[in-house]
């Protein structure tokens, strides 16, 4: 623990902002406009104690010192080289009451080491899976997140442990804000995690940040804002944050929030579109291919690399004469890439032939009268926006079958 006088002359200290392509602690630093916007999302007017857990060089800390200048600020980071860089980052704030701890955020004795409770807590944790040890289970239990302990161990991620640690040192009613990855907000496998969080804390808003908001990555991320009080009853406001500022909210119920917590998905609700139809309403059947990319290379088949290019006709002619399996592509199928950074652009209609499909490709089967209508809709600007919005994941984006069935298509 080190008491800091932030007016110290540390201008000559070298910066560690550029860790190259792979930061050793899986950190992604937010750009200044994002950090400023994040600080403005907090609703708390007065804060006695403010905590930045896993502070890094203080890209989030500096804006909150400007927001609550009279507060006492505590920062925590396990990197012993961070403190000098942090002082340099905070120097423009002048003399700020600041205390830094060189400490692992996963430490079981974190509350004892910090020795106080906080009114405002913030974090941009690393994006990585962690082993659910007995110490982490104790942290979850102390934080009131016992619901997470009943879930498969592989759902244990750094952001969940960071949140639990923040709750352990938060005052009742304290406001918490975290930068979290796309998977926690949108992935089907994390629906149980979202339900557990919605019961434990009162989530006030979730803000979708622009891709590219962080240095060295284009990953989609969100600002998760909540109160340390029981949840499960109130509505959640969904926003976007870009160069134009904070969008108007979309309100969703706790039940909807358990399904997904991203603005883009709910912005597509049919009530917000003049004319639309869903694949479910058309009684569409969606099948996923079964061959892996390795099997495709060895045995052949239709993969994401087989689609026509954007400037080519979208009709697909396959070599084989008849479909041997239900999961093989056949004449009349609309094929859509299931996974990839540009999966929404890879669409085509099989005019003849058949072929085994990669497990990265969907075949959409609908009545003949609707095939061209749906193909045109998926390729339209509105359809492309809709497909982009339902895709989820950090890195390669994934389109889930359930979301595709309920996707409102402009007609």
C-alpha positions as CSV (number, residue, x, y, z in Angstrom):
1,X,0.0,0.0,0.0
2,X,1.5,3.4,-1.0
3,X,0.1,6.8,-0.3
4,X,0.5,9.0,-3.4
5,X,1.0,12.7,-3.8
6,X,-0.1,13.0,-7.4
7,X,1.6,16.3,-7.9
8,X,4.9,14.5,-7.9
9,X,7.1,15.1,-10.9
10,X,6.9,11.9,-12.8
11,X,6.8,13.2,-16.3
12,X,9.9,11.3,-17.3
13,X,8.5,7.9,-16.5
14,X,8.1,5.8,-19.7
15,X,4.7,4.7,-20.7
16,X,3.5,1.1,-20.8
17,X,0.4,1.8,-22.9
18,X,1.7,-0.3,-25.8
19,X,2.0,-4.0,-24.9
20,X,2.0,-5.1,-28.5
21,X,-0.5,-7.6,-29.8
22,X,-0.7,-9.6,-26.6
23,X,-0.7,-8.0,-23.2
24,X,0.7,-10.4,-20.6
25,X,-2.3,-9.8,-18.3
26,X,-5.0,-9.8,-21.0
27,X,-5.7,-6.1,-20.6
28,X,-7.3,-3.9,-23.2
29,X,-7.1,-0.2,-22.4
30,X,-10.0,2.1,-23.2
31,X,-9.5,5.1,-25.4
32,X,-10.0,8.5,-23.7
33,X,-13.5,9.3,-25.2
34,X,-14.8,5.9,-24.1
35,X,-13.3,6.4,-20.6
36,X,-14.9,9.9,-20.3
37,X,-18.3,8.5,-21.5
38,X,-18.1,5.6,-19.0
39,X,-17.5,8.0,-16.1
40,X,-20.6,10.0,-17.1
41,X,-22.8,6.9,-16.9
42,X,-22.7,6.8,-13.1
43,X,-25.7,8.3,-11.4
44,X,-24.1,8.9,-8.0
45,X,-23.7,12.6,-7.2
46,X,-21.6,12.3,-4.0
47,X,-19.0,9.6,-3.3
48,X,-16.8,9.3,-0.2
49,X,-14.7,6.4,-1.4
50,X,-14.1,5.3,-5.0
51,X,-12.4,2.0,-6.1
52,X,-10.9,1.1,-9.5
53,X,-10.2,-2.6,-9.3
54,X,-7.5,-3.7,-11.9
55,X,-6.8,-0.1,-12.7
56,X,-4.0,-0.5,-15.2
57,X,-2.5,2.8,-16.1
58,X,-5.7,4.6,-14.9
59,X,-7.5,5.2,-18.2
60,X,-10.8,4.9,-16.2
61,X,-9.5,6.4,-13.0
62,X,-8.6,9.8,-14.4
63,X,-12.2,10.7,-15.6
64,X,-13.7,9.6,-12.2
65,X,-11.2,11.8,-10.3
66,X,-12.6,14.7,-12.4
67,X,-16.2,13.6,-11.6
68,X,-15.8,13.2,-7.8
69,X,-12.8,15.5,-7.1
70,X,-13.3,15.5,-3.3
71,X,-13.5,11.7,-2.9
72,X,-10.8,9.3,-1.7
73,X,-9.6,7.1,-4.6
74,X,-8.2,3.6,-4.2
75,X,-6.7,1.7,-7.1
76,X,-5.7,-1.9,-7.2
77,X,-3.5,-3.7,-9.8
78,X,-1.2,-6.7,-9.6
79,X,1.4,-5.3,-11.9
80,X,4.3,-3.8,-9.8
81,X,5.3,-1.5,-12.6
82,X,1.9,0.2,-12.8
83,X,2.1,2.7,-10.0
84,X,4.6,5.1,-11.6
85,X,2.6,5.1,-14.9
86,X,-0.6,5.6,-12.9
87,X,0.9,8.6,-11.2
88,X,1.8,10.2,-14.5
89,X,-1.7,9.5,-15.9
90,X,-3.3,11.1,-12.8
91,X,-1.0,14.1,-12.7
92,X,-3.3,16.5,-14.6
93,X,-5.9,15.9,-11.8
94,X,-3.7,17.8,-9.3
95,X,-3.6,16.9,-5.7
96,X,-6.0,14.0,-5.3
97,X,-6.5,11.7,-2.3
98,X,-5.2,8.5,-3.7
99,X,-4.0,5.2,-2.3
100,X,-2.6,2.4,-4.6
101,X,-2.4,-1.3,-3.7
102,X,-0.1,-3.6,-5.6
103,X,-2.4,-6.6,-5.1
104,X,-3.9,-9.5,-7.0
105,X,-7.6,-8.7,-7.6
106,X,-8.4,-12.4,-6.9
107,X,-6.9,-12.2,-3.3
108,X,-9.3,-13.8,-0.8
109,X,-8.3,-11.2,1.8
110,X,-9.0,-8.2,-0.5
111,X,-11.6,-6.7,1.9
112,X,-9.1,-6.8,4.8
113,X,-6.3,-5.4,2.7
114,X,-8.4,-2.4,1.5
115,X,-9.9,-1.8,4.9
116,X,-13.0,0.2,3.8
117,X,-16.3,0.1,2.0
118,X,-16.9,2.0,-1.3
119,X,-19.7,4.1,-2.7
120,X,-18.6,3.9,-6.3
121,X,-16.7,0.9,-7.8
122,X,-15.4,0.5,-11.4
123,X,-13.4,-2.0,-13.3
124,X,-12.2,-2.9,-16.8
125,X,-11.2,-6.5,-16.0
126,X,-9.1,-8.8,-18.2
127,X,-11.1,-11.0,-20.6
128,X,-10.1,-14.6,-19.8
129,X,-11.4,-17.8,-18.3
130,X,-10.1,-18.7,-14.8
131,X,-10.1,-21.9,-12.8
132,X,-12.9,-22.0,-10.2
133,X,-10.8,-22.7,-7.1
134,X,-12.1,-23.1,-3.6
135,X,-10.9,-19.5,-2.9
136,X,-13.0,-18.2,-5.8
137,X,-16.0,-20.2,-4.6
138,X,-15.5,-18.5,-1.2
139,X,-15.4,-15.1,-3.0
140,X,-18.6,-15.9,-4.9
141,X,-20.3,-17.0,-1.6
142,X,-19.2,-13.9,0.3
143,X,-20.5,-11.7,-2.5
144,X,-24.0,-13.4,-2.5
145,X,-23.4,-15.0,-5.9
146,X,-23.9,-18.6,-4.8
147,X,-26.0,-19.1,-7.9
148,X,-22.8,-19.1,-10.0
149,X,-21.4,-22.0,-8.0
150,X,-24.1,-24.3,-9.3
151,X,-23.1,-23.6,-12.9
152,X,-20.5,-25.5,-15.0
153,X,-16.9,-24.5,-14.0
154,X,-16.1,-23.4,-17.5
155,X,-18.3,-20.3,-17.1
156,X,-16.0,-18.9,-14.5
157,X,-14.3,-15.8,-16.0
158,X,-12.2,-13.0,-14.7
159,X,-15.0,-10.4,-15.0
160,X,-17.3,-12.5,-12.7
161,X,-14.6,-12.8,-10.1
162,X,-13.9,-9.0,-10.3
163,X,-17.6,-8.3,-9.9
164,X,-17.8,-10.6,-6.8
165,X,-14.8,-8.9,-5.3
166,X,-16.3,-5.5,-5.9
167,X,-19.5,-6.6,-4.2
168,X,-17.6,-7.8,-1.2
169,X,-16.2,-4.2,-0.6
170,X,-19.3,-2.3,-1.8
171,X,-21.6,-0.4,0.6
172,X,-25.2,-1.3,0.5
173,X,-26.7,0.7,-2.4
174,X,-23.3,1.4,-3.9
175,X,-23.0,2.0,-7.6
176,X,-20.9,-0.4,-9.7
177,X,-19.8,0.0,-13.3
178,X,-17.8,-2.6,-15.3
179,X,-16.6,-3.0,-18.9
180,X,-17.6,-6.5,-19.9
181,X,-17.2,-8.6,-23.1
182,X,-19.9,-9.5,-25.6
183,X,-20.2,-13.1,-24.4
184,X,-21.4,-12.2,-21.0
185,X,-24.2,-10.0,-22.4
186,X,-25.3,-12.1,-25.4
187,X,-24.1,-15.7,-25.3
188,X,-26.8,-18.4,-24.9
189,X,-24.5,-20.4,-22.6
190,X,-24.3,-17.4,-20.2
191,X,-28.1,-17.0,-19.8
192,X,-27.8,-18.7,-16.4
193,X,-25.1,-16.3,-15.4
194,X,-27.3,-13.3,-16.4
195,X,-30.2,-14.7,-14.4
196,X,-27.9,-15.0,-11.3
197,X,-26.7,-11.5,-11.7
198,X,-30.2,-10.1,-12.2
199,X,-31.2,-11.6,-8.9
200,X,-28.2,-10.4,-6.9
201,X,-27.8,-6.8,-8.2
202,X,-30.1,-4.2,-9.6
203,X,-28.9,-3.6,-13.2
204,X,-29.8,-0.1,-14.1
205,X,-28.4,0.1,-17.6
206,X,-26.3,-1.7,-20.2
207,X,-24.5,0.4,-22.8
208,X,-23.2,-1.0,-26.0
209,X,-19.8,0.5,-26.8
210,X,-18.6,1.0,-30.4
211,X,-16.3,-1.7,-31.7
212,X,-12.8,-0.3,-31.6
213,X,-13.3,1.4,-28.3
214,X,-10.2,-0.3,-26.9
215,X,-6.6,-0.2,-28.0
216,X,-5.4,-3.1,-30.2
217,X,-8.8,-4.9,-30.4
218,X,-12.1,-4.5,-32.3
219,X,-14.0,-6.7,-29.8
220,X,-17.5,-5.6,-28.9
221,X,-17.8,-4.6,-25.2
222,X,-20.5,-3.2,-22.9
223,X,-20.7,-0.9,-19.9
224,X,-22.7,-2.8,-17.2
225,X,-24.1,-0.4,-14.6
226,X,-25.7,-1.7,-11.4
227,X,-26.5,-1.1,-7.7
228,X,-25.5,-3.3,-4.8
229,X,-29.1,-4.1,-3.9
230,X,-31.5,-7.0,-4.6
231,X,-32.6,-7.2,-8.3
232,X,-35.0,-9.2,-10.2
233,X,-37.9,-6.8,-10.4
234,X,-37.0,-3.5,-12.2
235,X,-36.7,-2.9,-15.9
236,X,-33.2,-2.6,-17.5
237,X,-32.4,0.3,-19.8
238,X,-30.3,-0.5,-22.9
239,X,-28.3,2.2,-24.7
240,X,-25.6,2.7,-27.3
241,X,-22.6,5.1,-26.8
242,X,-20.9,6.5,-29.8
243,X,-19.5,9.8,-31.1
244,X,-23.0,11.2,-30.9
245,X,-23.4,10.4,-27.2
246,X,-25.7,8.2,-25.3
247,X,-28.8,6.9,-27.2
248,X,-32.3,7.0,-25.9
249,X,-33.0,3.9,-23.7
250,X,-34.8,0.8,-24.8
251,X,-36.5,-0.8,-21.7
252,X,-36.6,-4.5,-21.3
253,X,-38.0,-6.8,-18.6
254,X,-35.8,-9.0,-16.3
255,X,-37.0,-12.0,-18.3
256,X,-35.8,-10.4,-21.5
257,X,-32.6,-9.4,-19.9
258,X,-31.8,-13.0,-19.0
259,X,-32.0,-13.8,-22.7
260,X,-29.8,-11.0,-24.0
261,X,-28.6,-7.7,-22.8
262,X,-27.6,-5.8,-25.9
263,X,-29.4,-2.8,-27.4
264,X,-28.9,-4.0,-31.0
265,X,-30.9,-7.2,-30.5
266,X,-34.0,-5.4,-29.0
267,X,-33.8,-2.6,-31.5
268,X,-35.0,-5.1,-34.0
269,X,-38.3,-5.9,-32.2
270,X,-41.1,-6.1,-34.8
271,X,-43.1,-3.3,-33.2
272,X,-40.2,-1.0,-34.3
273,X,-40.4,-2.0,-38.0
274,X,-43.1,-1.0,-40.4
275,X,-43.4,-4.4,-42.2
276,X,-41.5,-7.5,-41.2
277,X,-41.8,-11.3,-40.9
278,X,-39.7,-13.9,-39.1
279,X,-38.5,-17.2,-40.3
280,X,-40.4,-18.8,-37.4
281,X,-43.6,-17.3,-38.8
282,X,-42.7,-18.9,-42.1
283,X,-42.3,-22.3,-40.4
284,X,-38.7,-22.4,-41.6
285,X,-36.5,-25.3,-40.8
286,X,-32.9,-24.4,-40.1
287,X,-30.3,-27.2,-40.1
288,X,-26.6,-26.9,-39.4
289,X,-23.9,-28.8,-41.3
290,X,-22.0,-31.5,-39.6
291,X,-18.5,-31.6,-41.2
292,X,-15.7,-29.8,-39.5
293,X,-13.3,-27.7,-41.5
294,X,-10.7,-30.4,-41.3
295,X,-13.2,-32.9,-42.7
296,X,-14.1,-30.5,-45.4
297,X,-10.5,-30.2,-46.5
298,X,-10.2,-34.0,-46.6
299,X,-13.5,-35.1,-47.9
300,X,-14.9,-32.0,-49.6
301,X,-18.1,-30.1,-48.9
302,X,-19.6,-26.6,-48.8
303,X,-17.8,-24.3,-46.3
304,X,-17.8,-20.6,-45.5
305,X,-15.1,-20.1,-48.1
306,X,-17.4,-21.5,-50.8
307,X,-20.0,-18.7,-50.8
308,X,-20.2,-16.4,-53.8
309,X,-18.4,-13.0,-53.4
310,X,-20.5,-9.9,-52.6
311,X,-20.4,-8.7,-56.2
312,X,-21.3,-12.1,-57.7
313,X,-24.7,-13.7,-58.3
314,X,-26.0,-15.4,-55.2
315,X,-27.2,-18.6,-57.0
316,X,-25.2,-21.6,-55.9
317,X,-24.7,-24.7,-58.1
318,X,-23.5,-27.8,-56.3
319,X,-21.8,-30.8,-57.8
320,X,-23.6,-33.8,-56.3
321,X,-26.9,-35.0,-57.7
322,X,-28.8,-35.9,-54.5
323,X,-28.7,-35.1,-50.8
324,X,-27.7,-38.1,-48.8
325,X,-28.3,-36.6,-45.3
326,X,-30.8,-34.2,-43.9
327,X,-27.9,-31.9,-43.1
328,X,-26.7,-31.8,-46.7
329,X,-27.4,-28.7,-48.8
330,X,-30.1,-29.3,-51.5
331,X,-31.8,-27.3,-54.2
332,X,-34.0,-24.6,-52.7
333,X,-31.9,-24.1,-49.5
334,X,-30.8,-20.6,-48.5
335,X,-27.3,-21.0,-47.1
336,X,-26.0,-18.6,-44.5
337,X,-22.6,-18.6,-42.7
338,X,-23.1,-19.3,-39.0
339,X,-19.8,-18.0,-37.8
340,X,-17.2,-15.5,-38.9
341,X,-16.4,-11.8,-38.8
342,X,-18.4,-11.2,-42.0
343,X,-20.9,-14.1,-41.7
344,X,-23.9,-11.8,-42.4
345,X,-22.5,-11.2,-45.9
346,X,-22.2,-14.9,-46.8
347,X,-25.6,-15.8,-48.2
348,X,-26.7,-17.8,-51.3
349,X,-29.6,-19.8,-52.8
350,X,-28.9,-23.4,-54.0
351,X,-30.4,-23.7,-57.5
352,X,-29.3,-27.3,-58.2
353,X,-27.2,-30.2,-56.8
354,X,-26.4,-31.1,-53.2
355,X,-23.3,-31.2,-50.9
356,X,-22.3,-32.0,-47.3
357,X,-22.3,-28.8,-45.3
358,X,-19.6,-27.5,-42.9
359,X,-20.7,-27.0,-39.3
360,X,-20.1,-23.3,-39.9
361,X,-23.0,-23.1,-42.3
362,X,-26.8,-23.1,-41.9
363,X,-29.3,-24.3,-44.5
364,X,-32.6,-22.4,-44.3
365,X,-35.6,-24.3,-45.7
366,X,-38.8,-22.4,-46.4
367,X,-41.8,-22.7,-48.8
368,X,-40.8,-22.0,-52.4
369,X,-43.0,-18.9,-52.7
370,X,-41.0,-17.2,-50.0
371,X,-37.4,-18.1,-51.0
372,X,-36.6,-15.2,-53.2
373,X,-38.4,-12.8,-50.8
374,X,-36.3,-14.0,-47.9
375,X,-33.1,-14.0,-49.9
376,X,-33.7,-10.5,-51.0
377,X,-34.6,-9.4,-47.5
378,X,-31.4,-10.9,-46.0
379,X,-29.3,-9.2,-48.6
380,X,-31.0,-5.8,-48.3
381,X,-29.4,-3.1,-46.1
382,X,-32.0,-3.6,-43.4
383,X,-31.5,-7.4,-43.5
384,X,-27.7,-7.0,-43.3
385,X,-28.0,-4.7,-40.3
386,X,-30.3,-7.1,-38.6
387,X,-27.9,-10.0,-39.1
388,X,-25.0,-8.0,-37.8
389,X,-27.0,-7.0,-34.7
390,X,-27.9,-10.6,-33.8
391,X,-24.4,-11.9,-34.2
392,X,-22.5,-12.2,-31.0
393,X,-19.1,-13.2,-29.6
394,X,-15.6,-11.7,-29.1
395,X,-13.6,-12.2,-32.3
396,X,-15.4,-14.4,-34.9
397,X,-19.1,-13.6,-34.6
398,X,-21.7,-16.3,-34.2
399,X,-25.4,-16.3,-35.3
400,X,-27.5,-18.5,-33.1
401,X,-30.4,-20.5,-34.6
402,X,-33.0,-19.2,-32.1
403,X,-32.1,-15.6,-32.8
404,X,-32.2,-16.3,-36.6
405,X,-35.7,-17.8,-36.3
406,X,-37.0,-14.7,-34.5
407,X,-35.1,-12.1,-36.6
408,X,-37.6,-9.6,-38.0
409,X,-36.9,-9.4,-41.7
410,X,-38.0,-6.3,-43.7
411,X,-40.4,-7.1,-46.5
